[in-house]
Amino acid sequence: MAQTVEFLFDTGLERYKAGEAAESLIPVFKEVCDRAPKTSSAWICLAWLYLLENKPNLAYKAAQKAVKLNPQDPQARINLALAMLETGQKGLRQHIDFVKQLIFVSPEVQDEIKDSIADGLNRKPDWQSLAKVKTWLFEE
């Protein structure tokens, strides 16, 4: 019996939270994106997994789709900024500024972003691009 897209997404997320390697989860989220191409959260997850696996070009494409589908999502913008930074592209500042505005108006967003950044640095401690984005977003 074929698994539903929701089931695939939820179990993929649970596996990620349980500490499973990004590499083994990429095929799960690729399938979700293939089967439900208008689901921004799946593209956000796929972009993040690509970033963790040092695949910035693939991350850039996935993050672009996520931002196009949901321009208000801060994680989509962060992923796009990270992918742009890692591929040497210009124009990432607008995404950082957008996220800073969201943080300013919503403390919940700030907590989610801080948790996401902490998770990223925990999984990939030498992630220079993420450290830069963290500084840009939360500079005192």
Secondary structure, DSSP 8 states (H G I E B T S, - for coil): ----HHHHHHHHHHHHHTT--HHHHHHHHHHHHHH-TT-HHHHHHHHHHHHHTT-HHHHHHHHHHHHHH-TT-HHHHHHHHHHHHHTT-S-THHHHHHHHHHHHH-HHHHHHHHHHHHHHHHHSTT-HHHHHHHHHHH--
